[in-house]
């Protein structure tokens, strides 16, 4: 693997998550200003903005994946990085609510770069190295999860528009860095002709039904990404309501989760997969996550709740192991399409998850406030059963790289 290229991919994924975290922190303040201080109107605007962003991710991810299969990963990634930088400048200057919404639409398109970045990782790593490489990319999510809101909050106190300027400068610097260090990973002979049949979400998702193991693996992927929505949806409200935590305690717990997850994915998942194999690593990661969610749901006090943090941290093993297994099922020319389909599933879960977990929390707040985390534990248990069935049906030595 080209270490400089992998460093660029890591920076790209980190900046995407940082940008998302910054927007999550700053956007409510901007919308509150446009709403004239009316919190109810601002909340409705926030739902609209989040839904539009998720829809653009859903439709754009397979298009970018198919374009990268046709023209190569390098141009798609670099243009997307440049587009993200220009979009943040646009959002920093947007004088009206309508133009700010246009900015979120553009951001939804350009932030779909993660799927192409994952395809790049699949191109430049051997099947045995992919869990380690995907773990390093996954590490960016933990870092962005911690630093994004913190940077957004700090800079937003100076000026609500300042975080967008800083994010724009970082994305532009990353694009320039990639121009000099990022080689193309997909040679012309391994490319695939562009087709709108494969570039639309329905066509891209059909790929997940076209190989023997992919339907089950795609189900696990969707359940994992759906459960990930429980934290942004109810974590703050739940811990404040049940344990009377203040902002500092909530923030420190989230920092512990983010940093712990980053360390597991960046440093531990590679050696663990090397020793146990991707299937057993996936099973252990899902078991750990289900246990952690159950502890969150049932913990009678704050210290008991913290016992669930290691479970959530080691849940991070599951995604890199799952990605390694999925990339083995398709050819080199289909890696972009596969990651585009995966990102569409991720976007779909981002649309559905907050409504499901948030509504459940509101409905059962007094009799069972931990209901969203119980549901999350149940969903991970279902994913665990699917993973166990796949592991039994196919022995590890039957896993071969697709032609």
C-alpha positions, 0 to 999 in steps of 0.5 A: 500500500502507498502510505502517502495515498492512504494518508490522503484517503484518511484525511479526506474521510476525516474532513468529511466527518469533521464537516458533518460534525461542524455543521451539526453544531453550527447549523441550529444556530444559523437556522435559529437566526433565520427563524427569528429566534423561534425554536419550533420553526428552527427545529422544523427547518433542521429536519428539512435540511437533514432530510435533504442532505440524506436524500442527496447522499442516497442518490449521489453515492451510486453515481459517484461510485459508478463514475469512479469505476469508469474514470478512476478514483483519483479524479472523482475524489479530487473533484469532490474535495474541491467541490466540498471546499467551494460548497463551504464557501458558498454556505459561509456567504449564503444570505438567505435560507433558500441559498443555505439549503442549496448549500446543503444539497451540494454538500450532500453530493460532495460528501458522498466521497467516502464511498469512492475513498473506500473503493480506493482502499479496496483497490490498493490493498490485498484481501488480507490487508483490507480490514486493517486499511478499512479500520484506518479509514474508520478511525476517521469517524471516531476522530471526526465524531469528537473534533467536529462538534468541538471545533464547530462550537469553539469557532461558532462562538466567534462567528457562526459562519467562521467554521465554514471558512475553516472547513473550506480551507481544510478541504482545499488544502486536502485537495491540493495535497491529493493532487501531488500525492494521490496516484490512480488506483484503478488501471484502465483495463479494470474499469467498467463502462458507465451505465445509469442502470448501475448508477441509480440507487435501485440499480446499485442496490441490485448488486447487493443481491447478485452475489451469494453472500452479499444479501446477508452481508448487506443486511448486516451493514444496514442494521449496523448503520441504522443502530449508529443513529441511536447516539445522535438521536437520543444520547444527549436527551436520554443521559440528561433525563435519566442520570441528570448529566450536565453538558460536561459529563455528556461531552466527556463520555462522547469523547471517550466513545469517539477516541476509543472507537478510533483506537480500536479501528485504527490500531487493533482491528488489523491484528485481531482480523489477522488472528481470528479472521473477518467472520469471527471478528464480525461476530465478536464486534456485533456481540460487544455492541449488542451487550453495550447497547443493552447496558445503556438501556438498563443501567440504573445509574451513571457509573453503570452506564459507563460500563457499556462504553467498552462494548460500544468501543469494541463494536467498532471492530465489526465494520472493517471486518464486514467491509473486507468480507463484502469487497471479496465478493465483487470484482475489481471493476465493481468496487466503486459500485459496491461502496456506492450501494453501501453508502446509499444504505448508510444514507437510508439508515440516516433518514430512517434511524433518527425518526425511529429512535427519537419517536420511540424515546418520546413515546416511552419516555416515562415507562421505559426511557431506555427503549431506543437502546433496547431496540438497538441491542435487538437489531444488533442481535439480529445482525449477529444471527445473520452473521452466525448463519453466514459463518456456518454456511461458508467456511473461512477457507472458501473465501476467495477474491472475486475474479 
